[in-house]
Amino acid sequence: MIAMSVSAAEAKNKLPELISVAEAKNRLPELIKAVEKGQRITICRYGKPVVDLVPTAIGKKKKLHLGGLSHLDIVKDPNWWKPMTEEEVEAFLQGRY
């Protein structure tokens, strides 16, 4: 009994899948919110489908990685402070180092 009342409430709040251009123009913010929740909406002109409103994949943000460089493998060279040899300088300048 409770499950039926929940789905009835959801059905009441859910927008129709097909909507006219005029109605879409008047209800655009509401349509955008419905699409953000995962609903697909088709806009029709003179009864023929012309546009589908679907969630975009472009706007999704990457997961923020906290901790700076802690996820990288850092090679610790005990000789980092020593000057480069002439061969190393030449290799570096040629892009081989």
Buried (B, 14 or more C-beta within 10 A) or exposed (E): EEEEEEEEEEEEEEBEEEBBEEBBEEBEEEBEEBBEEEBEBBBBEEEEEEEEBEEEEEEEEEEEEEEEEEEEEEEEEEEEEEEEEEEEEEEEEEEEE
